[in-house]
Amino acid sequence: MFVDTLLVLLGFALLFFGAESLVRGASSLAVRLGVSTLVIGLTVVAFGTSMPELVVSIDTALEGRGAISVGNIVGSNTFNIAVILGLSALVCPMSVKLKIVKIDAPIMVAVAILFLAIFFDSEISRVEGIVLLVGIVLYTVFSFALARREGPAADEIAGEVAKTKIWIIDVLFVAGGLGVLVVGSNVLVKGAIGLAKHFGLSDAFIGLTIVAAGTSLPELATSVIAAMRKKPDMAIANVVGSNIFNILGILGVASVIAPITAPEVKDVDVYVMLGFSIALLPLLRSGFALSRREGFVLLAGYACYVAYLLY
């Protein structure tokens, strides 16, 4: 138990330094590529910080532990909206770009509904996995095509986002940050699962909460650091993009490798994920900002959900 606790603490430290490196490199890379940090957050950063979910979901699917694989994604998406955006808003109230409100957030809700339809029988087949993978390819191509047409934001053109001297430094910051985030999250999840087993918790509960929260820590660290550095675009885009990638990309890859069966993950858990996704839309539309009060509401909602799982 002592070793597990040390692993958790080490994981937190690695996540902080990895997120700092990733945000710095991604911001500079956005300016160099001529696109906004919003798009980099929706794609490069979002997909990169979802790597822990990818590793965990593939491993557990291959082991036949579908409850952890699916629970990890459902729980991560709920955690991303309720906890990550909630905490980020408490750190720094965030303005919201029109593109997220009109395009990306509705796509996130549509993807959650698609998952509900596919997972209605508590299974995800290889054919359904291929459908999900086609979806993430189309979304990525669409995002970059739209970004190239619109160009960078005005503050980035003005140089408010720092750019490094050469592009290789940006790549090293992004790659290094992602690497540290993956290692840190794996270390933390290993310690957290070890602690959970001491208390006899089920696979479904571990997947929906502990593993979900642990594999979402890269998104948490990245979004909070982005909020602290006054980059709300990246903080919000990281969560929205991650939620889209988690379902389309990660469950798509995992189910193509090994079809997933997870009857232990209840309908209510999927409905909670969908509910938070839908609830985010009016919150983002209200003044095109996410306030501290709204952040607190999201956190309170998640606390109620965890209480339900426990009791």
C-alpha positions in Angstrom: 0.0 0.0 0.0 2.9 2.3 0.7 4.4 1.6 -2.7 1.1 2.3 -4.4 0.8 5.7 -2.6 4.3 6.6 -3.8 3.4 5.7 -7.4 0.3 8.0 -7.1 2.5 10.9 -5.9 5.1 10.3 -8.6 2.4 10.2 -11.3 1.1 13.6 -10.2 4.5 15.2 -10.5 5.1 13.7 -14.0 1.7 14.9 -15.2 2.4 18.5 -14.2 5.8 18.8 -16.0 4.5 16.9 -19.0 1.5 19.2 -19.3 3.6 22.3 -19.1 5.8 21.1 -21.9 2.9 20.1 -24.1 1.1 23.4 -23.8 4.2 25.4 -24.5 5.1 23.3 -27.6 1.6 23.1 -29.0 1.0 26.9 -28.7 4.2 27.6 -30.6 3.4 24.9 -33.2 0.0 26.4 -33.9 1.5 29.8 -34.8 4.1 28.1 -37.0 1.5 26.0 -38.9 -0.7 29.1 -39.4 -3.7 27.7 -37.5 -5.2 28.6 -34.1 -4.4 27.1 -30.8 -8.1 26.1 -30.7 -7.6 23.6 -33.6 -4.3 22.3 -32.1 -6.1 21.8 -28.9 -9.0 19.9 -30.6 -6.6 17.6 -32.5 -2.9 17.3 -31.6 -3.2 18.0 -27.9 -6.6 16.3 -27.4 -5.5 13.1 -29.2 -2.1 13.1 -27.5 -3.5 13.5 -24.0 -5.9 10.6 -24.8 -3.0 8.1 -25.3 -3.3 6.7 -21.7 -7.0 5.9 -22.4 -5.9 4.2 -25.7 -3.3 2.0 -24.0 -5.6 1.0 -21.1 -8.6 0.3 -23.4 -6.6 -1.9 -25.8 -4.9 -3.8 -23.0 -8.1 -4.5 -21.1 -10.0 -5.4 -24.3 -7.3 -8.0 -25.2 -7.6 -9.4 -21.6 -11.4 -9.7 -22.0 -12.1 -7.1 -19.4 -14.5 -5.1 -21.4 -16.0 -3.4 -18.3 -12.8 -1.6 -17.7 -12.3 -0.8 -21.4 -15.7 0.8 -21.9 -16.0 2.1 -18.3 -12.7 3.9 -18.8 -14.0 5.8 -21.9 -17.5 6.5 -20.4 -16.0 7.6 -17.1 -13.2 9.6 -18.8 -15.7 11.6 -20.9 -17.8 12.3 -17.9 -14.7 13.3 -15.8 -13.4 15.5 -18.6 -16.5 17.7 -18.7 -17.5 17.7 -15.1 -14.1 17.8 -13.3 -11.6 19.1 -15.8 -13.7 22.0 -17.2 -15.1 22.6 -13.7 -11.6 23.0 -12.1 -10.3 24.9 -15.1 -13.2 27.4 -14.8 -12.5 27.8 -11.1 -8.8 28.6 -11.9 -9.7 31.1 -14.6 -13.2 31.8 -16.0 -12.9 30.9 -19.7 -14.2 32.7 -22.8 -15.6 30.3 -25.5 -15.0 30.6 -29.3 -18.0 30.5 -31.6 -16.5 27.5 -33.5 -16.7 25.3 -30.4 -20.3 26.3 -29.6 -21.6 25.9 -33.1 -19.5 23.0 -34.4 -17.3 21.0 -32.1 -19.4 20.7 -29.0 -22.5 19.6 -31.0 -20.3 17.0 -32.7 -19.2 15.8 -29.3 -22.9 15.3 -28.3 -23.7 13.6 -31.6 -20.8 11.2 -31.1 -22.1 10.4 -27.6 -25.5 9.6 -29.0 -23.8 7.4 -31.7 -22.1 5.5 -28.9 -25.4 5.1 -27.0 -26.9 3.5 -30.2 -23.9 1.3 -30.9 -23.6 0.1 -27.2 -27.3 -0.5 -26.8 -26.6 -4.3 -26.7 -23.6 -3.9 -24.4 -21.3 -4.9 -27.2 -19.1 -3.2 -29.8 -18.3 -5.3 -32.8 -15.4 -5.0 -35.3 -17.8 -3.5 -37.9 -19.0 -0.9 -35.5 -15.4 -0.2 -34.5 -14.6 0.5 -38.2 -17.5 2.9 -38.3 -16.1 4.8 -35.3 -12.6 4.9 -36.9 -14.0 6.4 -40.1 -15.7 9.0 -38.0 -12.5 10.2 -36.3 -10.7 10.4 -39.7 -13.5 12.6 -41.1 -13.5 14.8 -38.1 -9.7 15.4 -38.1 -9.6 16.2 -41.9 -12.6 18.5 -41.5 -11.0 20.4 -38.5 -7.7 21.0 -40.3 -9.4 22.0 -43.6 -11.5 24.5 -41.8 -8.6 25.8 -39.7 -6.4 26.4 -42.8 -9.2 28.4 -44.4 -9.8 30.6 -41.3 -6.1 31.0 -40.3 -4.7 31.9 -36.8 -6.5 34.0 -34.3 -5.8 37.8 -34.1 -3.9 37.5 -30.8 -1.6 34.8 -32.3 -0.9 36.9 -35.4 0.0 39.8 -33.1 2.6 37.5 -31.4 0.9 37.1 -28.0 1.6 33.4 -28.3 5.3 32.8 -28.0 7.0 31.0 -30.8 10.3 29.1 -30.5 13.3 29.7 -32.8 13.0 26.5 -34.8 10.2 24.0 -35.4 12.1 21.0 -34.1 12.0 22.6 -30.6 8.2 22.7 -30.8 8.1 19.0 -31.8 10.4 18.1 -29.0 8.3 20.0 -26.4 5.1 18.3 -27.7 6.6 14.8 -28.0 8.4 15.0 -24.7 5.4 16.4 -23.0 3.1 13.6 -24.3 5.7 11.0 -23.4 5.9 12.3 -19.8 2.1 12.5 -19.6 1.7 8.9 -20.7 4.3 7.6 -18.3 2.9 9.7 -15.4 -0.7 8.6 -16.0 0.3 4.9 -16.2 2.3 5.2 -13.0 -0.6 6.9 -11.3 -3.2 4.5 -12.6 -1.1 1.5 -11.5 -0.9 2.9 -8.0 -4.5 3.9 -7.9 -5.7 0.4 -9.0 -3.4 -1.2 -6.4 -5.0 1.0 -3.7 -8.5 0.2 -5.0 -8.0 -3.5 -4.9 -7.2 -3.2 -1.1 -10.9 -2.1 -0.7 -12.4 -4.8 -3.0 -13.8 -2.5 -5.6 -15.4 -4.0 -8.8 -13.9 -3.8 -12.4 -16.8 -1.6 -13.5 -16.4 0.8 -10.6 -12.6 0.9 -11.1 -13.0 1.6 -14.8 -15.7 4.3 -14.4 -13.9 6.2 -11.7 -10.3 5.4 -10.7 -9.0 4.4 -14.1 -11.1 7.0 -15.9 -9.9 9.8 -13.7 -6.3 8.5 -13.8 -6.1 8.3 -17.6 -7.8 11.7 -17.8 -5.1 13.3 -15.7 -3.1 14.4 -18.8 -6.2 16.3 -20.0 -6.7 17.7 -16.5 -3.1 18.8 -16.2 -3.0 20.2 -19.7 -6.3 22.1 -19.4 -5.6 23.6 -15.9 -2.1 24.7 -17.0 -3.6 26.2 -20.2 -6.2 28.0 -18.1 -3.4 29.3 -15.8 -1.5 30.5 -18.9 -4.6 32.3 -20.1 -5.2 30.0 -23.0 -8.9 29.1 -22.6 -9.1 28.0 -26.2 -6.7 25.1 -25.6 -8.3 24.2 -22.2 -11.8 23.8 -23.6 -10.7 22.4 -27.0 -8.6 19.7 -25.2 -11.7 18.4 -23.4 -14.1 18.5 -26.4 -11.5 17.0 -28.7 -10.5 14.3 -26.2 -14.2 13.3 -25.7 -14.6 12.9 -29.5 -11.4 11.0 -29.9 -12.1 8.7 -26.9 -15.2 7.3 -28.5 -14.4 7.4 -32.2 -10.7 6.7 -32.0 -10.0 4.7 -28.9 -13.1 2.5 -28.8 -12.8 2.2 -32.6 -9.2 0.8 -32.4 -9.9 -1.3 -29.3 -13.0 -3.0 -30.8 -11.4 -3.6 -34.1 -8.5 -5.4 -32.3 -10.8 -7.3 -30.0 -14.7 -7.0 -30.0 -15.8 -5.6 -26.7 -18.6 -7.0 -24.4 -19.3 -5.0 -21.2 -22.7 -5.8 -19.7 -21.4 -4.5 -16.3 -21.4 -0.9 -17.6 -25.0 0.1 -17.0 -27.2 2.3 -19.2 -27.3 4.9 -16.4 -23.5 5.4 -16.8 -23.8 6.1 -20.5 -26.8 8.4 -19.9 -24.8 10.4 -17.3 -22.0 10.9 -19.9 -24.6 12.0 -22.5 -26.3 14.2 -19.9 -23.1 16.1 -19.1 -22.3 16.4 -22.8 -25.7 17.9 -23.5 -25.7 20.1 -20.4 -22.4 21.6 -21.5 -24.0 23.2 -24.6 -26.1 25.8 -22.8 -23.3 26.5 -20.3 -21.0 27.4 -23.2 -23.7 29.4 -24.9 -24.4 31.5 -21.9 -22.3 34.6 -22.6 -19.9 32.4 -24.6 -18.0 31.8 -21.4 -17.6 29.2 -18.6 -17.8 31.0 -15.3 -16.6 30.0 -11.8 -20.2 29.4 -10.8 -20.8 27.1 -13.7 -17.5 25.3 -13.0 -18.8 24.7 -9.4 -22.1 23.3 -10.8 -20.2 20.8 -13.0 -18.1 19.6 -10.0 -21.1 19.3 -7.8 -22.8 17.2 -10.4 -19.8 14.8 -10.6 -19.7 14.5 -6.8 -23.4 13.3 -6.9 -22.6 10.8 -9.6 -19.7 9.3 -7.7 -21.9 9.1 -4.6 -24.5 7.2 -6.6 -21.8 4.7 -7.8 -20.6 4.2 -4.2 -24.0 3.9 -2.5 
